[in-house]
Amino acid sequence: MDMSRRILTVLFAALTFSTASFAADVSQEEYDAIAERIKPVGDVYLAGSEPVVAEPTGPRDGATVYNTFCTACHSIGVSGAPKTGDAADWGPRIAQGKDVLKDHAINGFNAMPAKGSCMDCSDQEIVDAIEHMIAGL
């Protein structure tokens, strides 16, 4: 019993020192790569301490606005949203006129929130997103 305890102690010591030796041999590039892999994926902020978000540098095109904000509902028709490119869904809405479409998109209508929840979108960006959705009808 005493012999097996000595063997385990020697093995444990060898493992400990070999691991420490390995850690000392890590290059700066390897260290940076490890740090990148284990970094947090997000940040938590207390109310009022959020970082300042940069303002958009220019207008986004309709496809960008659609792919960022509109696609979740308009790609599959959530809560009656007209599906992108579907003439049967869009026909009655287009018949009401583009001013009505614009008003509903900007101010919200039925289940659709104002600006489709893109609160930093300009009115023109919302109109461009509508044009993207009805293109080719």
C-alpha positions as CSV (number, residue, x, y, z in Angstrom):
1,M,0.0,0.0,0.0
2,D,2.8,2.3,0.9
3,M,4.5,1.7,-2.5
4,S,1.4,2.5,-4.5
5,R,1.0,5.8,-2.6
6,R,4.6,6.7,-3.5
7,I,4.0,5.9,-7.2
8,L,0.8,8.0,-7.2
9,T,2.7,10.9,-5.6
10,V,5.5,10.7,-8.1
11,L,3.0,10.6,-11.0
12,F,1.1,13.5,-9.6
13,A,4.2,15.6,-9.1
14,A,5.4,14.8,-12.7
15,L,2.0,15.8,-14.1
16,T,2.0,19.0,-12.1
17,F,5.5,20.1,-13.1
18,S,5.0,19.1,-16.8
19,T,1.8,21.2,-17.0
20,A,3.6,24.2,-15.4
21,S,6.4,23.8,-17.9
22,F,4.0,23.7,-20.8
23,A,2.3,26.9,-19.6
24,A,5.6,28.7,-19.4
25,D,6.4,27.8,-23.1
26,V,3.3,29.4,-24.6
27,S,4.2,32.1,-27.1
28,Q,2.5,35.5,-27.1
29,E,0.6,34.6,-30.3
30,E,-0.7,31.4,-28.7
31,Y,-1.6,33.3,-25.6
32,D,-3.5,35.9,-27.7
33,A,-5.3,33.1,-29.6
34,I,-6.4,31.5,-26.3
35,A,-7.6,34.8,-24.9
36,E,-9.6,35.5,-28.1
37,R,-11.3,32.0,-27.8
38,I,-12.3,32.4,-24.2
39,K,-13.3,36.1,-24.2
40,P,-16.9,36.9,-23.1
41,V,-19.4,37.1,-25.9
42,G,-21.3,40.1,-24.6
43,D,-21.3,42.8,-21.9
44,V,-23.7,43.6,-19.1
45,Y,-24.3,47.3,-18.3
46,L,-26.2,49.0,-15.6
47,A,-28.9,51.4,-16.7
48,G,-27.2,54.7,-17.6
49,S,-23.7,53.2,-18.1
50,E,-24.2,51.9,-21.6
51,P,-21.5,52.8,-24.1
52,V,-22.4,55.5,-26.6
53,V,-23.5,53.9,-29.9
54,A,-22.4,55.6,-33.1
55,E,-25.0,57.2,-35.2
56,P,-25.5,55.6,-38.6
57,T,-23.0,57.1,-41.1
58,G,-25.5,57.2,-43.9
59,P,-28.8,55.9,-45.2
60,R,-29.2,52.2,-45.4
61,D,-30.7,50.7,-48.5
62,G,-34.1,48.9,-48.4
63,A,-32.5,45.5,-48.6
64,T,-30.3,46.2,-45.5
65,V,-33.3,47.5,-43.5
66,Y,-35.5,44.6,-44.6
67,N,-32.8,42.0,-43.8
68,T,-32.1,43.5,-40.4
69,F,-35.6,44.4,-39.1
70,C,-38.4,43.3,-41.4
71,T,-37.5,39.7,-42.5
72,A,-38.5,38.1,-39.2
73,C,-42.2,38.8,-39.8
74,H,-42.5,39.5,-43.5
75,S,-40.6,36.5,-44.7
76,I,-43.2,34.1,-43.3
77,G,-46.3,36.3,-42.6
78,V,-46.2,36.5,-38.8
79,S,-49.5,37.8,-37.4
80,G,-50.8,38.5,-40.9
81,A,-47.8,40.5,-42.2
82,P,-47.8,40.5,-46.0
83,K,-45.1,38.1,-47.2
84,T,-42.2,39.6,-49.2
85,G,-42.8,39.2,-52.9
86,D,-46.4,37.8,-52.5
87,A,-48.7,39.7,-54.8
88,A,-51.8,38.2,-53.2
89,D,-50.7,39.5,-49.8
90,W,-49.6,42.9,-51.0
91,G,-52.3,43.6,-53.7
92,P,-55.0,45.0,-51.3
93,R,-52.5,47.0,-49.4
94,I,-51.0,48.6,-52.5
95,A,-54.5,49.4,-53.7
96,Q,-54.9,51.6,-50.7
97,G,-52.0,53.8,-52.0
98,K,-48.4,54.2,-51.2
99,D,-49.2,57.0,-48.7
100,V,-51.2,54.5,-46.6
101,L,-48.5,51.9,-46.8
102,K,-45.9,54.5,-45.7
103,D,-48.2,55.7,-42.8
104,H,-48.8,52.2,-41.6
105,A,-45.1,51.3,-41.8
106,I,-43.9,54.4,-40.0
107,N,-46.6,54.7,-37.3
108,G,-47.5,51.0,-36.9
109,F,-50.6,49.1,-37.8
110,N,-52.3,46.1,-36.3
111,A,-49.5,43.8,-35.0
112,M,-46.7,45.8,-36.7
113,P,-44.9,48.2,-34.3
114,A,-44.0,51.7,-35.5
115,K,-41.1,51.5,-38.0
116,G,-41.1,47.7,-37.6
117,S,-39.1,48.4,-34.4
118,C,-36.3,50.1,-36.3
119,M,-36.4,53.2,-34.2
120,D,-33.2,54.6,-35.7
121,C,-34.5,54.2,-39.3
122,S,-35.4,57.4,-41.2
123,D,-38.8,57.5,-42.9
124,Q,-37.0,57.2,-46.2
125,E,-35.3,54.0,-45.1
126,I,-38.7,52.5,-44.1
127,V,-40.1,53.5,-47.6
128,D,-37.0,51.9,-49.2
129,A,-37.7,48.7,-47.2
130,I,-41.3,48.6,-48.4
131,E,-40.1,49.1,-52.0
132,H,-37.7,46.2,-51.5
133,M,-40.6,44.0,-50.2
134,I,-42.9,44.7,-53.1
135,A,-40.2,44.8,-55.9
136,G,-41.2,42.5,-58.8
137,L,-44.9,42.3,-58.0
